[in-house]
Amino acid sequence: MKPFWTLVRKNFHDVRWSLFLSSAALFGLGWLLVHVASLQETRIRQALTDGKGFNWVRQMGLDADPPSIEIMMAFWNHPFIILLVSIWAIGRGTNAVGAEIERGTLDMVMSRPVSRSTYLAAQVLTSTLGLLTIAAALAAGAYAATFYNILKSPPPFWLLMRPAFNLAALAFPMYGYGLFFSSLDIVRWRPLMIASVLTLAGFIARVIAVIPVFKESVWRPWAERASLFTLYNPVDAVSERSHYDYDVAVLLGVGSAFIALAFLAFSARDLPANA
């Protein structure tokens, strides 16, 4: 097991700055969004008191007189949050094999007493822990901000971790198919392009599916089912109407399937002479 943990330490050393900056950015954004939610909650309470706020609340996808955490979670669909986590996951997946071959560093690693499965398992563990760290940073920033902003019912940290884990699970399939395409290639740009196009297509499908003018379209249900982003709903993750367990299970299952395919592809492929 020593080569495995040595590789894990090496991988964390390689990603330390991207992991730190991504976590810091989401910690700060989590804090900022709680401040925005606090201001929004004050306006919602006032509007509901005046009898003018129900349509406004429904437009946010919330029930009448929503709890504080649902107002907070309405902002966790911010594209920057999804974009940052997606970029980190795709970058880690597409770097795992193709980029290492392209740089010629896989040759050095595989010349040691390290099996291909050990090498790939170290990559998967590092990236999975990295995704959890980034998502936890968002929850930690939001929780810290609850002590400095006025909320009617500040949520506990464990409840914030539910949508945070849903966010990490959303990025897991992206990492999975990025890793799979990388395990088949000898350069980084092709897996990166394919994974990015798939992710962007899924995001566009999700956006189109929620546009009101397409509500009655026959293809709308298909667009929703085709998009992984449909399975990320932070508001539902903290409410009683949640499909949280199903959504997370599907995301983890899809990601695990692609990772298993990556192991099979990497173990069976021929590596270039310099690798």
N, C-alpha and C positions, 0 to 999 in steps of 0.2 A: 504493500500500500504506500510505501514511501515515495516512489516515483509519481503516484497519483497526486499526493498532497503537495509535492514539490511543484508539479505543473499548476495546481490550483493557486499556490502562492505566486508563481510567475504570472499567471493570467491576471490575478488581482493587481499585481504590480503594474502590468501593462495598461490596465483600464482605470487606474486609480484617479487620474485627473478627470476623465470623462464621467466617471461615476460620482466623484465629488461635486463637479459642476452641475450635473443633472439633478442630483439630490438637493443641492443648495437652491437651485432655481425652483424646484417644486416645493421645497420648504417655504421659500419666500412667497410663491404664488398661493400656496395653501393659506398662509397668513393673510395675504391681501384679499383673497376671496371671502374670508370670514368677515373682514372689515366691510366689504361690499354687501355681504349678506346681512350684516347688522343694520346697515343703512336701509337696505331694501325691506327688512322685516319691520322696521319702524314705519316706513311708508305703507306697507301692506296693512299693518294693524290700524293705522289711521284711516286708510281707505275703507277697510271693513267696518270700522266704527261709523263712518259716514254713509255706509251702504252703497259705495261706489266701486268696491275693489274686487268683486267676485269674477268678473270677466278678465280682469288683469291677472288674477291668481290662476285662473284656468289656462290662460295663454302660456303661463310658465310650466304647465303640466302638473299643477298641484291641486289638492283638494282645498275646500274652503277652510280658512283658519289653520294653515299648515304648521306643524312643529318647526322649531328653529333648524333642525338638521336637514329637513327636506328643502328648506330655502337655501341652505348652504350647498346641498348636493345639486341643486339646479344649475350651479355654476361650475360643477366638476365635469361638465361636458364641453368645457372650453377647448377649442381646437388646439391651443398651445400645449395643454396637458397631454392630449392624445398624441399630438405630433412628436413631442419630446420623447415620450415613452416608446413610441413606434420606431423612431429613428434609432434609439439606443438598441432596441431589440434586433432590428434589421441589420444594423452595423455589426453587432456582435455575431450574429448568425453567418453573415456573408464573409466575415473575417476569418472564421474558424479554420477553413481548409484552403480555399482558393487563394486568399490573400497570403497565407503562409507559404504556399507553393510559389506564388508570384515573387515573393521577397527572397525565397531560397532558405527560409528559416526552418521549414518543416524537415529539411534534410538533416539539420543538426539535432533536432528533437528526436527524430525517428532512429538516429544512429545510436541513441542510448537504449538501455534495456526497458523500452516503453512499447507496449502493444498499441495497436490502432484504437482498440476499444477504450483503453485507459486514457489515451490522448483526447478522444472525443468526449468521454465522460467528464474529464476535468473541465473541458470547455463548457459543457452543459451545466455543470454545477456552478461554475463561476457566473455564468450569465443568468441562471435562475436566481441565485442569491442577489445578484445585482439588480434584477427587476424588482424583487421584493424590497430591497433597500430603497430604491427610488420611490416606489409606491408608498412605503412606510414614511418616507420623508414628507410626502404630501400630507399624509394624515397627521404627522407630528407637527407640521407647521400650522395646520388647522386647529389642532388641539391647543397648542400654545397660545394661539390668537384668541381663544375663547376666554382667557383670563384678562384680556385687555380690551375686549369689545363687549358691548351690551347685547345679550341674547336672552330671550324669554326662557329658554330651556337648553342650556349648554349641553352638548352630547358628551358621553364618556369616550375615552380613547378607543376602547374595544369596538364600539359601534362605528367609529370612523374607519377602522381597519377593514370592515366588510367591503365598502365600495373601493377602498385602496387595493384590496386583494383582487377584486373584480377587474381593476385597471391592470394589475400585473398579469392576470389571466388573459386579458384581451391581447396583450403583447406577446404572450407565450406562443400562439400559433405563428405569429410573424417571425419570431425567432426560429421556430421549427422549420418553416419552409425556406427561410434564409439559409439555415444550416444545411438543409437537404440539397438545395441548389449549389451551395458552396462545396459540398462533399463530392459533387460530380464534375467540378470544373477545376481549371488550373489558373484562373485569374479571378479577380474580385469583381470587376465591373459588370460582368454578365449576371451573376447571382444578385448583385445589388440592384441592377436595373429590373430584373424580373420580379424580385420581391417588392420593390418600390411600386411597380406598376400594379401588381396584385393588391397591395394595400391601398393605393390611391383609388383603384376601381371599387374596392369594397366601401371606402369612405364615401365616394360619389353616389354609389347605389343607396347607401343609407340616407344621405342628404335628399336625394330625389324622392325616396319613399316617404319622407315626412313632409314634403311640400304639399299644402292643402289642395292645390289644383289637380294633383294626381291621385287624390284620395279614392276615386271611383275607378281608376284604371285597372284593367284585368291583370297587368303584369306587376302591379305594386307589391302583392304578397311574395312574388318570386324574387323581386329586388331585395325585399327585407330578409328573406331566408338566405339569400346568397351572400349577405354581408355579415362579417364577424362583428361589426360595430353594433348590430342590433342586440347583441348579447351583453353589451355594456350599458347599464342604466343605473347610475349612482343613486337616483331618487328611489327607485324600486328596491335597491339593496338595503335601504334602511327603513322600509315601510312594511306594513302587514300584507300588502298585495304582491310581495316579492316573488320572482321566479329565480332568485339568486342562486340556489343550489343547482338548478338545471343549467342556467347560463354558464356558471363557472365550470361545471362538469363537462359541458360540451367544449368549451374553450380549452380546458386542460387535455381533453381527449384528442382534439384535433392537433394540438401542439405535440403531444406525446407520439401520435401516429407519424407525424413528419420526422420527429427525432429518431424514432425506430427505423424509418426508411433511410435516414441519413447514416445510421450505424451500419445498415446492410450495404448501402452503396459504398461507403468508405472502406469497409472491410474487403469488398470484392473487387474494387477498382485497381487498375495499374497506376502507380505513381510515376511521375517523370524521374529520369535518372538522377536529377539533383535533389530529389526528395526521398 
